[in-house]
Amino acid sequence: MEYKEECKRIIEAGLRLVHEKLITRSWGNISVRVDAQNMLITPSGRTYESLKPEEIVLMNYHTLTYEGKIKPSSEYHLHAEIYKQRKEAKAVIHTHQMNATTVAVARREVPPIIDDMVQIIGPSVRVSKYTLAGTKKFARYAVKALKGRQAALLANHGAVCIGRTLDEAFVVSEVLEKACKAFIEAEFLGGAQSVPKFSAVILHQVYLKKYSKLEEKNK
């Protein structure tokens, strides 16, 4: 089967998300860009525990056509739009993780409150404008909220995380949950205090251009 190893890695990532309680059952979806036209995306309504490599859907993210009879995730517009607009993105993870979803329900932007958040995600985490999930408008709003960021909150819905690799997208989802939990709890202590905006921007650029590349070399 073409892209068998990539399909296996998607399933492994899904199981890790379940284990870390970032998703439950089939609520959430993962995709990986495989070339300039196509992405592999998880199917609709399948649990990661039962998912097989041959059930991962190969889809053209420009034409939105796909191979086989298994339907892709209902959020395929979201994944496709990200790949069209963010050329560096190689993986997308959409979750309904608890703390991020709580902040998304409150429609609160997360300020730059933790060093690893600003390094890996960016100087803040924005909330996309609300609209029905699974639509083209939903995807456009998400991409707008993602500008200059590796993650965004989806109003009254959940979160979306991107990465230059699938591993990086997974780390983004973990850091996002940590930042949202800290933000929620800091509100009970009088409100979260931000690091300086200039410092946040510099930290993110250093991570993107230097630190993450050094980390990759040291593996």
Buried (B, 14 or more C-beta within 10 A) or exposed (E): EEBEEBBEBBBEBBBBBBEBEBBBEBEBBBBBBBEEEBBBBBBBEBBBEEBEBEBBBBBBBEEEEBEEEBEBBEBBBBBBBBBEBBEEBBBBBBBBBBBBBBBBBBEBBBBBBBEBBBBBBBBBBBBBBBBEBBBEEBBBBBBEBBEEBBBBBBBBBBBBBBBBBBBBBBBBBBBBBBBBBBBBEBEEEEEBEBBEEEBBBBBBBEBBEEBBEEEEEEE
